[in-house]
């Protein structure tokens, strides 16, 4: 194998596929990046047998061939090179990477052991503007559970309902749900996808090119900007989250999201990360009073103006959960709906796509 390519293009290709390599594995080949030069392009592949990534880039190919290089080492080498032409050649199990006056010799892995890229045929697929997908993903992906004993909660439910793309995530303490109308969506599309994978996709470079998601029986296939991703779907039935969402409320407050978030952040200073904060919602004062008390330390109380209708109520929430929900709303004003001191609170917004964020209360002392 022998080819030449710009350093920036090679660095970009390696950084894209590196995320599919497994750094700790009993199979050393899975820690590598597979390269195959042919025609006028070089194919890059990685897999950890759960996630597989494939990317092609145009290059000046002098000799066809393939190699498997240690992923981290290859990325570090190419990143360190100057912005100039990089020449890559392989002889036996050694790959030489040359750029200007630098020349690295790297012992590779045997390409014969490479498991190959999964060959999949989607049963249904949807095409979504990338900005829409990324915005929705960032609202929900951080809410997935970290509890490996309940793997289905470590995923995001991605589905199509009534002509809209919908994403739902929960960790049992909070629930985030967002939906956005899109054209030409397959109504049969529904899958639970790893939250970490959804986050990776949302962090890809933004462009006007749509992202295409396809489903097989046990995998999700994603295509975007010339990159192909294949990831295993999470098995199991997603919880009936709809029964958790209150159908009515006794108190409703319209409040400035950034002002309330700032008040909660200040209140949390008196405790620790994720400490409980009291919310006193008053229709008489037309305000939400945020307060916190730390034993033998001190207390804080701050009033945030709001348009309140319904009953007065006092309720406690995990401060981090409230801050996350307000930050994900991406709007100036949110609606805070309550049913009492021991029932879930709901943040809603209808701007920039429907968004709902449910938080379980904590007991006030």
C-alpha positions as CSV (number, residue, x, y, z in Angstrom):
1,X,0.0,0.0,0.0
2,X,1.3,3.4,-0.9
3,X,-0.6,6.7,-1.0
4,X,-0.2,10.5,-0.4
5,X,-2.7,12.8,1.2
6,X,-2.9,16.2,2.9
7,X,-2.2,16.1,6.6
8,X,-5.4,17.9,7.4
9,X,-7.5,15.4,5.4
10,X,-5.7,12.4,7.0
11,X,-6.1,13.9,10.5
12,X,-9.8,14.5,9.9
13,X,-10.4,10.9,8.7
14,X,-8.5,9.4,11.6
15,X,-10.3,11.5,14.2
16,X,-13.7,10.5,12.7
17,X,-13.2,6.8,12.8
18,X,-11.1,6.7,16.0
19,X,-14.2,6.7,18.1
20,X,-15.1,3.2,16.9
21,X,-11.8,1.7,18.0
22,X,-11.7,-0.2,21.3
23,X,-8.8,0.9,23.5
24,X,-9.2,-2.0,26.0
25,X,-10.0,-5.3,24.4
26,X,-9.0,-8.9,24.6
27,X,-8.8,-8.7,20.8
28,X,-5.9,-6.5,19.9
29,X,-7.1,-6.0,16.3
30,X,-10.1,-4.0,17.6
31,X,-7.8,-1.3,18.9
32,X,-6.7,-0.6,15.4
33,X,-7.7,1.5,12.4
34,X,-8.1,-0.4,9.1
35,X,-6.8,1.4,6.0
36,X,-7.4,0.2,2.4
37,X,-6.1,2.1,-0.6
38,X,-7.6,1.6,-4.0
39,X,-8.6,3.6,-7.0
40,X,-8.3,7.3,-6.0
41,X,-9.4,6.9,-2.4
42,X,-8.5,5.5,1.0
43,X,-11.1,3.6,3.1
44,X,-10.9,3.9,6.9
45,X,-12.7,1.5,9.3
46,X,-12.9,0.9,13.0
47,X,-15.1,-1.4,15.1
48,X,-15.5,-2.6,18.7
49,X,-18.1,-5.1,17.6
50,X,-20.9,-2.9,19.0
51,X,-20.1,0.3,17.0
52,X,-18.5,0.3,13.5
53,X,-17.5,3.5,11.6
54,X,-16.4,3.8,8.0
55,X,-15.1,6.8,6.1
56,X,-13.6,7.4,2.7
57,X,-11.3,10.2,1.6
58,X,-9.8,11.0,-1.8
59,X,-6.0,10.4,-2.0
60,X,-3.2,9.9,-4.5
61,X,-2.9,6.1,-4.5
62,X,0.3,4.7,-6.0
63,X,-0.1,1.1,-4.8
64,X,-3.3,-0.6,-3.6
65,X,-3.2,-2.5,-0.4
66,X,-4.3,-2.5,3.2
67,X,-3.0,-2.2,6.8
68,X,-4.2,-2.0,10.4
69,X,-2.5,0.7,12.5
70,X,-2.8,1.2,16.3
71,X,-5.5,3.8,16.5
72,X,-4.2,6.1,19.2
73,X,-0.7,6.0,17.9
74,X,-1.7,6.8,14.4
75,X,-3.9,9.7,15.5
76,X,-1.2,11.2,17.7
77,X,1.5,10.9,14.9
78,X,-0.7,12.6,12.3
79,X,-1.8,15.3,14.6
80,X,1.9,16.1,15.3
81,X,2.8,16.5,11.6
82,X,3.0,19.9,9.9
83,X,0.3,21.0,7.4
84,X,1.8,19.4,4.3
85,X,1.6,16.3,2.2
86,X,1.8,13.0,4.1
87,X,3.2,9.9,2.4
88,X,2.1,6.5,3.7
89,X,3.6,3.2,2.6
90,X,3.5,-0.3,3.9
91,X,6.1,-3.1,3.6
92,X,5.3,-6.3,5.4
93,X,3.9,-5.4,8.9
94,X,5.6,-2.0,9.0
95,X,3.9,1.2,7.9
96,X,6.0,4.3,7.2
97,X,4.4,7.7,7.6
98,X,6.5,10.6,6.2
99,X,5.9,14.3,6.1
100,X,8.6,16.9,5.4
101,X,11.6,15.9,7.5
102,X,9.7,13.6,9.8
103,X,9.5,9.8,9.2
104,X,7.7,7.4,11.5
105,X,7.8,3.6,11.3
106,X,4.9,1.8,12.9
107,X,4.4,-1.9,13.5
108,X,0.9,-2.7,12.4
109,X,-1.5,-5.5,13.0
110,X,-2.4,-8.3,10.6
111,X,-5.2,-7.1,8.2
112,X,-6.2,-10.8,7.8
113,X,-7.6,-10.6,11.4
114,X,-9.8,-7.6,10.6
115,X,-13.4,-8.5,11.3
116,X,-14.7,-6.4,8.4
117,X,-17.4,-3.8,8.2
118,X,-21.0,-5.1,8.9
119,X,-23.0,-5.6,5.7
120,X,-26.5,-4.4,6.5
121,X,-29.8,-3.6,4.7
122,X,-32.1,-1.2,6.4
123,X,-35.8,-2.2,6.7
124,X,-36.8,1.4,7.1
125,X,-35.0,4.8,7.1
126,X,-35.6,8.5,7.7
127,X,-33.8,11.6,6.5
128,X,-33.6,14.5,8.9
129,X,-31.9,18.0,8.7
130,X,-28.8,17.7,10.8
131,X,-29.5,20.8,12.8
132,X,-32.9,19.4,13.8
133,X,-31.4,16.1,14.8
134,X,-28.5,17.6,16.7
135,X,-30.7,20.0,18.6
136,X,-33.1,17.3,19.7
137,X,-30.3,14.9,20.6
138,X,-28.6,17.4,22.9
139,X,-31.8,18.0,24.7
140,X,-32.4,14.4,25.7
141,X,-29.1,12.4,25.5
142,X,-27.7,13.6,28.8
143,X,-30.8,12.3,30.7
144,X,-30.1,8.6,30.0
145,X,-29.4,6.4,32.9
146,X,-25.8,5.3,33.9
147,X,-27.2,2.1,35.6
148,X,-26.0,-0.9,33.5
149,X,-28.4,-3.1,35.3
150,X,-31.2,-1.5,33.3
151,X,-29.7,-1.1,29.8
152,X,-32.9,0.0,28.1
153,X,-32.7,3.2,30.2
154,X,-29.2,3.9,28.9
155,X,-30.8,4.5,25.5
156,X,-32.8,7.2,23.8
157,X,-36.1,6.1,22.3
158,X,-36.1,7.5,18.7
159,X,-39.4,7.2,16.9
160,X,-41.7,8.7,14.4
161,X,-45.2,9.7,15.5
162,X,-47.9,11.7,13.6
163,X,-45.3,13.0,11.1
164,X,-42.9,14.2,13.8
165,X,-39.5,12.9,14.9
166,X,-39.6,12.2,18.6
167,X,-36.8,11.5,21.2
168,X,-37.3,10.4,24.8
169,X,-34.9,9.6,27.6
170,X,-35.2,9.0,31.3
171,X,-33.1,7.8,34.2
172,X,-36.1,7.2,36.5
173,X,-35.6,10.5,38.3
174,X,-36.3,12.8,35.3
175,X,-37.6,12.5,31.8
176,X,-36.9,14.5,28.7
177,X,-39.0,14.4,25.6
178,X,-38.8,16.5,22.4
179,X,-40.4,16.3,19.0
180,X,-40.1,18.1,15.7
181,X,-42.3,17.9,12.6
182,X,-40.3,16.7,9.6
183,X,-41.2,15.8,6.0
184,X,-41.2,12.3,4.5
185,X,-40.7,10.3,7.7
186,X,-41.3,6.5,7.9
187,X,-44.0,5.9,10.5
188,X,-42.6,2.5,11.3
189,X,-39.3,3.9,12.6
190,X,-38.8,3.2,16.3
191,X,-35.7,2.1,18.1
192,X,-33.8,2.5,21.4
193,X,-30.4,3.8,20.7
194,X,-27.4,4.2,23.1
195,X,-27.3,7.7,24.6
196,X,-23.6,7.8,24.1
197,X,-24.0,7.1,20.4
198,X,-26.6,9.7,20.0
199,X,-24.3,12.3,21.7
200,X,-21.5,11.3,19.3
201,X,-23.7,11.9,16.3
202,X,-24.9,15.3,17.6
203,X,-21.2,16.4,18.1
204,X,-20.4,15.8,14.4
205,X,-19.6,19.0,12.3
206,X,-22.7,20.8,11.3
207,X,-23.7,21.1,7.7
208,X,-26.7,21.5,5.4
209,X,-26.5,17.8,4.5
210,X,-29.2,15.7,6.1
211,X,-28.4,12.8,8.4
212,X,-29.9,9.5,7.4
213,X,-30.9,6.9,10.0
214,X,-31.9,3.4,9.0
215,X,-32.9,0.3,11.0
216,X,-32.3,-3.4,10.7
217,X,-33.6,-6.0,13.1
218,X,-30.9,-5.3,15.7
219,X,-28.8,-2.4,14.4
220,X,-29.1,1.3,13.5
221,X,-27.3,2.5,10.4
222,X,-26.4,6.2,10.1
223,X,-25.0,8.0,7.1
224,X,-23.7,11.6,7.2
225,X,-21.1,13.5,5.2
226,X,-19.7,10.4,3.7
227,X,-19.3,8.6,7.0
228,X,-21.2,5.4,7.8
229,X,-22.0,4.3,11.4
230,X,-23.4,1.0,12.4
231,X,-24.4,0.5,16.0
232,X,-26.2,-2.2,17.9
233,X,-29.8,-1.3,19.0
234,X,-30.6,-1.7,22.7
235,X,-32.9,-4.6,23.2
236,X,-36.0,-4.5,25.5
237,X,-39.2,-2.7,25.8
238,X,-38.9,1.0,26.6
239,X,-41.0,2.0,29.7
240,X,-44.5,3.5,29.1
241,X,-43.3,7.0,29.8
242,X,-46.6,8.6,28.8
243,X,-48.3,7.4,32.0
244,X,-45.7,9.4,34.0
245,X,-46.6,12.7,32.3
246,X,-49.4,14.5,34.2
247,X,-52.5,15.3,32.2
248,X,-53.3,18.4,34.3
249,X,-51.8,20.8,36.8
250,X,-52.9,22.9,39.7
251,X,-50.2,25.5,39.5
252,X,-48.5,27.0,36.4
253,X,-45.8,29.6,36.3
254,X,-44.3,31.3,33.2
255,X,-40.8,32.3,34.1
256,X,-37.6,33.5,32.4
257,X,-35.5,30.4,32.0
258,X,-32.1,32.1,32.4
259,X,-33.1,34.0,35.5
260,X,-34.5,30.9,37.2
261,X,-31.4,28.9,36.2
262,X,-29.1,31.5,37.6
263,X,-31.1,31.6,40.9
264,X,-30.9,27.8,41.2
265,X,-27.2,27.9,40.6
266,X,-26.7,30.4,43.3
267,X,-28.9,28.4,45.7
268,X,-26.9,25.3,45.0
269,X,-23.7,27.0,46.3
270,X,-24.9,26.4,49.8
271,X,-24.9,22.7,49.3
272,X,-23.1,20.2,47.0
273,X,-23.6,19.3,43.4
274,X,-27.1,18.0,43.0
275,X,-28.3,19.2,46.4
276,X,-32.0,19.9,47.0
277,X,-33.4,23.3,46.5
278,X,-36.8,24.6,47.7
279,X,-39.2,26.3,45.2
280,X,-42.0,28.4,46.6
281,X,-44.5,29.3,43.9
282,X,-46.8,32.2,44.9
283,X,-49.7,33.5,42.8
284,X,-50.1,36.4,45.2
285,X,-46.5,37.5,44.9
286,X,-46.3,36.5,41.2
287,X,-42.9,35.0,41.8
288,X,-41.0,31.8,42.4
289,X,-38.8,32.0,45.6
290,X,-35.8,29.8,45.4
291,X,-34.1,28.9,48.7
292,X,-31.6,26.5,50.2
293,X,-30.4,25.9,53.8
294,X,-27.2,24.1,54.7
295,X,-26.9,23.0,58.3
296,X,-24.2,25.0,60.2
297,X,-23.3,26.8,57.0
298,X,-26.0,29.3,56.1
299,X,-28.9,29.9,53.8
300,X,-29.9,31.7,50.6
301,X,-33.3,33.0,49.4
302,X,-33.9,34.6,46.0
303,X,-37.2,35.8,44.4
304,X,-37.6,35.3,40.6
305,X,-40.6,37.2,39.0
306,X,-43.1,34.9,37.2
307,X,-46.6,34.9,35.9
308,X,-48.3,32.4,38.3
309,X,-51.8,31.0,38.0
310,X,-53.4,28.4,40.3
311,X,-52.5,27.3,43.8
312,X,-49.5,28.3,45.9
313,X,-47.1,25.4,46.3
314,X,-43.8,24.5,47.9
315,X,-41.7,21.8,46.4
316,X,-38.1,20.5,46.4
317,X,-36.0,19.4,43.4
318,X,-32.5,18.3,42.7
319,X,-30.7,21.5,41.7
320,X,-28.6,19.9,39.0
321,X,-31.7,18.3,37.3
322,X,-33.5,21.7,37.2
323,X,-30.4,23.5,35.8
324,X,-30.1,20.8,33.1
325,X,-33.7,21.0,32.1
326,X,-33.7,24.8,31.9
327,X,-30.5,24.8,29.9
328,X,-31.9,22.3,27.4
329,X,-35.0,24.4,26.8
330,X,-33.2,26.7,24.5
331,X,-35.9,29.4,24.9
332,X,-36.2,32.6,26.9
333,X,-39.4,31.6,28.7
334,X,-40.5,28.2,30.1
335,X,-43.7,27.0,31.7
336,X,-43.3,25.4,35.1
337,X,-46.3,23.1,35.9
338,X,-46.9,21.6,39.3
339,X,-49.6,19.4,41.0
340,X,-48.5,19.7,44.6
341,X,-45.4,19.2,46.8
342,X,-44.9,15.4,46.2
343,X,-45.8,15.0,42.5
344,X,-43.5,15.5,39.5
345,X,-42.9,19.0,38.2
346,X,-42.9,19.6,34.4
347,X,-41.0,22.2,32.4
348,X,-42.5,22.8,29.0
349,X,-41.8,25.0,25.9
350,X,-43.4,25.0,22.5
351,X,-40.7,27.1,20.8
352,X,-38.1,25.6,18.6
353,X,-39.9,22.2,18.7
354,X,-42.0,20.8,21.5
355,X,-40.0,20.1,24.7
356,X,-41.0,18.5,27.9
357,X,-38.8,17.9,31.0
358,X,-40.3,16.1,34.0
359,X,-38.5,16.0,37.4
360,X,-39.3,13.9,40.4
361,X,-39.5,15.9,43.6
362,X,-37.4,15.4,46.7
363,X,-38.7,15.5,50.2
364,X,-38.2,18.8,52.0
365,X,-36.9,18.7,55.6
